[in-house]
Amino acid sequence: MKKDLSGIWQSHYRFTSSSRAGEYEAWHYLKVHQKGNQLVAESLPDVNHSYLILRLSRDGDVLTGSWQETTDPEGYYKGSTYHGAIQLVMNDDGGFSGKWVGVGKERVIKTGPWKLTYIGEELPAGTKAPEVAAVP
């Protein structure tokens, strides 16, 4: 088990939109800072289309905490802010998968899958997160 999770991670989650049909997925590249069992993961500027921050506590191979995202001001959700809770479990490959929960625009509780994949100490030059996309 990786003791220090600091570094660059790719975040990938799925959600069902209440304002447009279908399921969508979003990606971010995050810089993770770990101090003791506390982690803060924040989206990298100029790489992502929206701003995402995770505040997590680590208990062995389990991460539990909160998330907050302010969407792309130029995108479909026009800079809206969403937030909720998240819990992830370490995979055999050292990444994490789990679930998020949060409140949608119509004040309905939603949930979906979330994954974190370790990239390394640095993000390769020229890397950009994809835009939010419909799940095929």
MDAnalysis code that builds the backbone (N, CA, C; Angstrom):
import MDAnalysis as mda
import numpy as np

u = mda.Universe.empty(408, n_residues=136, atom_resindex=np.repeat(np.arange(136), 3), trajectory=True)
u.add_TopologyAttr("name", ["N", "CA", "C"] * 136)
u.add_TopologyAttr("resid", np.arange(1, 137))
u.add_TopologyAttr("resname", ["MET", "LYS", "LYS", "ASP", "LEU", "SER", "GLY", "ILE", "TRP", "GLN", "SER", "HIS", "TYR", "ARG", "PHE", "THR", "SER", "SER", "SER", "ARG", "ALA", "GLY", "GLU", "TYR", "GLU", "ALA", "TRP", "HIS", "TYR", "LEU", "LYS", "VAL", "HIS", "GLN", "LYS", "GLY", "ASN", "GLN", "LEU", "VAL", "ALA", "GLU", "SER", "LEU", "PRO", "ASP", "VAL", "ASN", "HIS", "SER", "TYR", "LEU", "ILE", "LEU", "ARG", "LEU", "SER", "ARG", "ASP", "GLY", "ASP", "VAL", "LEU", "THR", "GLY", "SER", "TRP", "GLN", "GLU", "THR", "THR", "ASP", "PRO", "GLU", "GLY", "TYR", "TYR", "LYS", "GLY", "SER", "THR", "TYR", "HIS", "GLY", "ALA", "ILE", "GLN", "LEU", "VAL", "MET", "ASN", "ASP", "ASP", "GLY", "GLY", "PHE", "SER", "GLY", "LYS", "TRP", "VAL", "GLY", "VAL", "GLY", "LYS", "GLU", "ARG", "VAL", "ILE", "LYS", "THR", "GLY", "PRO", "TRP", "LYS", "LEU", "THR", "TYR", "ILE", "GLY", "GLU", "GLU", "LEU", "PRO", "ALA", "GLY", "THR", "LYS", "ALA", "PRO", "GLU", "VAL", "ALA", "ALA", "VAL", "PRO"])
u.atoms.positions = np.array([
    [0.857, -1.188, 0.000],
    [0.000, 0.000, 0.000],
    [0.892, 1.237, 0.000],
    [0.609, 2.150, -0.920],
    [1.356, 3.409, -1.037],
    [1.072, 4.253, 0.202],
    [2.140, 4.639, 0.909],
    [1.961, 5.384, 2.157],
    [1.577, 6.841, 1.904],
    [2.312, 7.509, 1.038],
    [2.038, 8.916, 0.751],
    [1.388, 9.018, -0.623],
    [0.202, 9.574, -0.681],
    [-0.549, 9.670, -1.934],
    [-0.327, 10.997, -2.657],
    [0.613, 11.813, -2.173],
    [0.897, 13.091, -2.826],
    [1.340, 12.861, -4.263],
    [0.977, 13.797, -5.134],
    [1.351, 13.714, -6.541],
    [0.182, 14.100, -7.419],
    [0.256, 13.725, -8.680],
    [-0.777, 14.046, -9.661],
    [-1.658, 12.815, -9.877],
    [-2.965, 13.029, -9.809],
    [-3.943, 11.967, -9.984],
    [-4.972, 12.395, -11.029],
    [-5.493, 11.415, -11.762],
    [-6.617, 11.686, -12.665],
    [-7.897, 11.271, -11.946],
    [-8.859, 12.178, -11.946],
    [-10.174, 11.941, -11.368],
    [-11.163, 11.704, -12.506],
    [-12.028, 10.715, -12.327],
    [-13.033, 10.406, -13.344],
    [-14.315, 10.002, -12.622],
    [-15.404, 10.703, -12.906],
    [-16.681, 10.333, -12.298],
    [-17.788, 10.392, -13.329],
    [-18.900, 9.735, -13.012],
    [-20.083, 9.720, -13.873],
    [-21.271, 10.290, -13.120],
    [-22.179, 10.915, -13.894],
    [-23.393, 11.478, -13.301],
    [-24.518, 11.437, -14.318],
    [-25.746, 11.409, -13.816],
    [-26.927, 11.499, -14.662],
    [-27.426, 12.933, -14.572],
    [-27.612, 13.557, -15.714],
    [-28.055, 14.940, -15.759],
    [-29.579, 15.002, -15.670],
    [-30.086, 15.913, -14.840],
    [-31.536, 16.098, -14.753],
    [-32.033, 17.113, -15.787],
    [-31.122, 17.860, -16.420],
    [-31.538, 18.869, -17.386],
    [-31.298, 18.450, -18.840],
    [-30.610, 17.344, -19.044],
    [-30.427, 16.784, -20.385],
    [-30.363, 15.264, -20.245],
    [-30.854, 14.593, -21.209],
    [-30.988, 13.135, -21.111],
    [-29.628, 12.447, -21.076],
    [-29.555, 11.396, -20.297],
    [-28.399, 10.524, -20.352],
    [-27.418, 10.653, -19.212],
    [-26.412, 9.782, -19.294],
    [-25.339, 9.745, -18.313],
    [-24.118, 10.420, -18.929],
    [-23.377, 11.141, -18.093],
    [-22.205, 11.891, -18.531],
    [-21.019, 11.525, -17.659],
    [-19.820, 11.835, -18.168],
    [-18.614, 11.600, -17.387],
    [-17.720, 12.829, -17.455],
    [-16.968, 13.015, -16.379],
    [-16.082, 14.173, -16.284],
    [-14.718, 13.725, -15.759],
    [-13.670, 14.390, -16.241],
    [-12.299, 14.102, -15.841],
    [-11.654, 15.374, -15.329],
    [-10.733, 15.195, -14.374],
    [-9.899, 16.286, -13.873],
    [-8.515, 15.721, -13.570],
    [-7.512, 16.567, -13.668],
    [-6.193, 16.241, -13.148],
    [-6.035, 17.019, -11.856],
    [-5.664, 16.289, -10.798],
    [-5.611, 16.854, -9.450],
    [-4.204, 16.775, -8.881],
    [-3.831, 17.789, -8.140],
    [-2.602, 17.770, -7.345],
    [-3.017, 17.387, -5.933],
    [-2.504, 16.271, -5.440],
    [-2.837, 15.783, -4.100],
    [-1.714, 16.145, -3.141],
    [-2.108, 16.722, -2.004],
    [-1.191, 17.019, -0.902],
    [-1.660, 16.195, 0.284],
    [-0.732, 15.428, 0.873],
    [-1.085, 14.620, 2.037],
    [-0.262, 15.048, 3.233],
    [-0.923, 15.220, 4.371],
    [-0.251, 15.489, 5.637],
    [-0.884, 14.568, 6.669],
    [-0.118, 13.603, 7.130],
    [-0.673, 12.594, 8.024],
    [-1.728, 11.801, 7.276],
    [-2.913, 11.710, 7.860],
    [-3.991, 10.978, 7.179],
    [-4.965, 11.918, 6.466],
    [-4.610, 13.195, 6.343],
    [-5.468, 14.187, 5.679],
    [-4.931, 14.496, 4.285],
    [-5.850, 14.540, 3.306],
    [-5.476, 14.841, 1.927],
    [-6.344, 15.964, 1.388],
    [-5.727, 16.800, 0.584],
    [-6.453, 17.790, -0.204],
    [-6.036, 17.560, -1.649],
    [-7.026, 17.387, -2.509],
    [-6.788, 17.191, -3.938],
    [-7.469, 18.339, -4.670],
    [-6.680, 19.094, -5.430],
    [-7.205, 20.289, -6.092],
    [-6.871, 20.239, -7.573],
    [-7.838, 20.611, -8.405],
    [-7.625, 20.577, -9.852],
    [-6.524, 21.549, -10.252],
    [-5.769, 21.146, -11.256],
    [-4.661, 21.958, -11.751],
    [-5.193, 23.082, -12.635],
    [-4.719, 24.305, -12.437],
    [-5.166, 25.410, -13.297],
    [-4.678, 25.204, -14.734],
    [-5.435, 25.703, -15.677],
    [-5.101, 25.671, -17.105],
    [-5.066, 24.267, -17.708],
    [-5.506, 23.258, -16.958],
    [-5.522, 21.883, -17.449],
    [-6.950, 21.354, -17.478],
    [-7.789, 21.871, -16.582],
    [-9.148, 21.394, -16.405],
    [-10.158, 22.434, -16.865],
    [-11.361, 21.980, -17.186],
    [-12.423, 22.876, -17.630],
    [-13.238, 23.437, -16.476],
    [-13.137, 22.812, -15.298],
    [-13.842, 23.289, -14.113],
    [-12.899, 23.158, -12.917],
    [-13.309, 23.721, -11.793],
    [-12.493, 23.663, -10.583],
    [-13.075, 22.618, -9.639],
    [-12.232, 21.682, -9.194],
    [-12.644, 20.611, -8.290],
    [-11.698, 20.554, -7.107],
    [-12.258, 20.392, -5.910],
    [-11.436, 20.179, -4.723],
    [-12.048, 19.045, -3.905],
    [-11.187, 18.135, -3.446],
    [-11.574, 17.039, -2.558],
    [-10.844, 17.234, -1.242],
    [-11.541, 17.039, -0.144],
    [-10.938, 17.047, 1.191],
    [-11.210, 15.672, 1.784],
    [-10.140, 14.897, 2.008],
    [-10.296, 13.496, 2.352],
    [-9.517, 13.121, 3.610],
    [-10.038, 12.143, 4.330],
    [-9.328, 11.505, 5.435],
    [-9.025, 10.083, 5.003],
    [-7.836, 9.621, 5.347],
    [-7.422, 8.268, 4.970],
    [-7.410, 7.363, 6.186],
    [-8.028, 6.207, 6.035],
    [-7.994, 5.160, 7.049],
    [-7.551, 3.888, 6.327],
    [-6.242, 3.655, 6.295],
    [-5.703, 2.514, 5.563],
    [-5.931, 2.674, 4.076],
    [-6.735, 1.768, 3.511],
    [-6.985, 1.829, 2.073],
    [-8.349, 2.440, 1.746],
    [-8.912, 3.207, 2.684],
    [-10.205, 3.866, 2.489],
    [-10.038, 5.382, 2.599],
    [-10.609, 6.105, 1.636],
    [-10.640, 7.567, 1.663],
    [-12.092, 8.005, 1.839],
    [-12.327, 8.929, 2.763],
    [-13.668, 9.433, 3.031],
    [-13.598, 10.946, 3.145],
    [-14.553, 11.634, 2.540],
    [-14.525, 13.082, 2.663],
    [-15.580, 13.777, 1.846],
    [-15.215, 14.987, 1.397],
    [-16.153, 15.834, 0.667],
    [-15.530, 16.284, -0.647],
    [-16.421, 16.682, -1.560],
    [-15.991, 17.225, -2.844],
    [-16.794, 18.491, -3.128],
    [-16.190, 19.376, -3.903],
    [-16.880, 20.571, -4.379],
    [-16.362, 20.892, -5.769],
    [-17.291, 21.157, -6.688],
    [-16.909, 21.494, -8.053],
    [-17.651, 22.743, -8.508],
    [-16.909, 23.667, -9.097],
    [-17.488, 24.810, -9.793],
    [-17.240, 24.549, -11.268],
    [-18.340, 24.387, -12.012],
    [-18.250, 23.975, -13.402],
    [-17.675, 25.085, -14.280],
    [-17.319, 24.696, -15.476],
    [-16.764, 25.613, -16.477],
    [-17.754, 26.751, -16.739],
    [-17.339, 28.005, -16.555],
    [-18.245, 29.126, -16.811],
    [-18.735, 29.178, -18.258],
    [-17.971, 28.611, -19.186],
    [-18.339, 28.596, -20.606],
    [-19.097, 27.321, -20.988],
    [-19.209, 26.374, -20.070],
    [-19.821, 25.089, -20.383],
    [-21.328, 25.066, -20.152],
    [-21.906, 23.897, -20.286],
    [-23.351, 23.702, -20.195],
    [-23.913, 24.170, -18.849],
    [-23.177, 23.943, -17.763],
    [-23.689, 24.266, -16.423],
    [-23.303, 25.672, -15.949],
    [-22.656, 26.444, -16.795],
    [-22.423, 27.893, -16.617],
    [-21.847, 28.308, -15.258],
    [-20.830, 27.600, -14.780],
    [-20.172, 27.996, -13.543],
    [-20.940, 27.664, -12.273],
    [-21.863, 26.725, -12.343],
    [-22.619, 26.308, -11.149],
    [-21.702, 25.566, -10.181],
    [-21.997, 25.669, -8.894],
    [-21.220, 24.969, -7.878],
    [-22.061, 23.838, -7.284],
    [-21.444, 22.663, -7.226],
    [-22.065, 21.470, -6.647],
    [-21.126, 20.930, -5.576],
    [-21.665, 20.209, -4.608],
    [-20.822, 19.632, -3.559],
    [-21.509, 18.420, -2.957],
    [-20.722, 17.629, -2.251],
    [-21.268, 16.435, -1.630],
    [-20.206, 15.649, -0.902],
    [-20.481, 14.371, -0.706],
    [-19.597, 13.465, 0.014],
    [-19.045, 12.416, -0.949],
    [-17.945, 11.786, -0.539],
    [-17.287, 10.782, -1.374],
    [-16.627, 9.744, -0.472],
    [-16.648, 8.483, -0.924],
    [-15.910, 7.428, -0.236],
    [-15.313, 6.501, -1.292],
    [-14.010, 6.237, -1.148],
    [-13.251, 5.465, -2.128],
    [-12.446, 4.376, -1.421],
    [-12.244, 3.255, -2.109],
    [-11.444, 2.141, -1.592],
    [-10.307, 1.892, -2.568],
    [-9.114, 1.578, -2.029],
    [-7.959, 1.334, -2.881],
    [-8.152, 0.056, -3.692],
    [-7.808, 0.132, -4.985],
    [-7.835, -1.018, -5.890],
    [-6.505, -1.763, -5.809],
    [-6.441, -2.938, -6.407],
    [-5.197, -3.716, -6.451],
    [-4.083, -2.977, -7.175],
    [-4.445, -2.078, -8.128],
    [-3.436, -1.339, -8.891],
    [-2.964, -0.061, -8.191],
    [-3.457, 0.210, -6.962],
    [-3.043, 1.403, -6.220],
    [-3.921, 2.609, -6.451],
    [-4.855, 2.520, -7.396],
    [-5.829, 3.584, -7.591],
    [-6.977, 3.413, -6.605],
    [-7.986, 4.245, -6.738],
    [-9.134, 4.197, -5.836],
    [-10.420, 4.219, -6.636],
    [-11.439, 3.504, -6.179],
    [-12.779, 3.594, -6.766],
    [-13.795, 3.600, -5.660],
    [-14.913, 4.250, -5.967],
    [-15.986, 4.321, -4.987],
    [-17.167, 5.086, -5.521],
    [-17.813, 5.803, -4.629],
    [-19.050, 6.508, -4.964],
    [-19.029, 7.930, -4.424],
    [-19.745, 8.788, -5.127],
    [-20.014, 10.146, -4.654],
    [-21.508, 10.250, -4.402],
    [-21.879, 11.207, -3.582],
    [-23.279, 11.560, -3.373],
    [-23.348, 13.076, -3.322],
    [-24.424, 13.646, -3.853],
    [-24.584, 15.095, -3.848],
    [-25.988, 15.471, -4.268],
    [-26.279, 16.749, -4.179],
    [-27.612, 17.264, -4.501],
    [-27.569, 17.925, -5.877],
    [-28.505, 17.535, -6.748],
    [-28.596, 18.114, -8.078],
    [-29.384, 19.414, -8.078],
    [-29.529, 19.997, -9.266],
    [-30.230, 21.279, -9.418],
    [-31.649, 21.262, -8.864],
    [-32.346, 20.140, -9.022],
    [-33.737, 20.043, -8.539],
    [-33.815, 19.603, -7.081],
    [-32.701, 19.723, -6.362],
    [-32.630, 19.354, -4.944],
    [-32.969, 17.884, -4.724],
    [-32.508, 17.054, -5.652],
    [-32.661, 15.607, -5.564],
    [-31.283, 15.013, -5.280],
    [-31.225, 14.062, -4.344],
    [-29.963, 13.399, -4.028],
    [-29.591, 12.478, -5.184],
    [-28.335, 12.620, -5.626],
    [-27.805, 11.802, -6.721],
    [-26.555, 11.087, -6.240],
    [-26.187, 10.035, -6.956],
    [-24.960, 9.305, -6.648],
    [-24.388, 8.722, -7.934],
    [-23.121, 8.361, -7.889],
    [-22.490, 7.766, -9.056],
    [-21.094, 7.280, -8.735],
    [-20.466, 6.586, -9.688],
    [-19.114, 6.066, -9.482],
    [-18.047, 7.158, -9.626],
    [-16.946, 6.957, -8.906],
    [-15.803, 7.882, -8.978],
    [-14.526, 7.069, -8.888],
    [-13.528, 7.414, -9.717],
    [-12.240, 6.732, -9.710],
    [-11.117, 7.753, -9.648],
    [-10.044, 7.386, -8.954],
    [-8.806, 8.156, -8.945],
    [-7.683, 7.244, -9.419],
    [-6.888, 7.726, -10.377],
    [-5.778, 6.963, -10.933],
    [-4.507, 7.781, -10.780],
    [-3.472, 7.178, -10.209],
    [-2.207, 7.876, -9.999],
    [-1.493, 8.079, -11.330],
    [-1.038, 9.315, -11.579],
    [-0.318, 9.661, -12.807],
    [1.188, 9.706, -12.553],
    [1.606, 10.351, -11.461],
    [3.025, 10.476, -11.138],
    [3.292, 11.769, -10.394],
    [4.544, 12.134, -10.307],
    [4.930, 13.362, -9.604],
    [4.592, 14.607, -10.420],
    [4.635, 14.481, -11.744],
    [4.369, 15.602, -12.634],
    [3.377, 15.178, -13.712],
    [2.619, 16.127, -14.206],
    [1.719, 15.875, -15.330],
    [2.512, 16.040, -16.614],
    [2.428, 15.074, -17.535],
    [3.151, 15.238, -18.803],
    [2.771, 16.553, -19.494],
    [3.743, 17.230, -20.061],
    [3.529, 18.513, -20.734],
    [2.454, 18.391, -21.793],
    [1.592, 19.397, -21.866],
    [0.552, 19.453, -22.877],
    [-0.701, 18.654, -22.552],
    [-0.733, 17.990, -21.402],
    [-1.899, 17.190, -21.031],
    [-3.058, 18.104, -20.644],
    [-4.238, 17.816, -21.172],
    [-5.455, 18.554, -20.833],
    [-6.543, 17.543, -20.499],
    [-7.387, 17.887, -19.553],
    [-8.530, 17.034, -19.219],
    [-9.573, 17.142, -20.326],
    [-10.197, 16.018, -20.690],
    [-11.274, 16.089, -21.683],
    [-12.463, 16.874, -21.151],
    [-13.283, 17.389, -22.032],
    [-14.520, 18.057, -21.617],
    [-15.532, 17.008, -21.168],
    [-16.536, 17.457, -20.405],
    [-17.616, 16.573, -19.990],
    [-18.222, 15.954, -21.248],
    [-18.468, 14.637, -21.202],
    [-18.959, 13.940, -22.397],
    [-20.050, 12.961, -22.030],
    [-20.955, 12.740, -22.964],
    [-21.997, 11.724, -22.786],
    [-21.356, 10.350, -22.780],
    [-21.868, 9.466, -21.935],
    [-21.387, 8.089, -21.897],
    [-22.030, 7.351, -23.068],
    [-21.203, 6.725, -23.901],
    [-21.768, 6.025, -25.071],
    [-22.650, 4.839, -24.674],
])
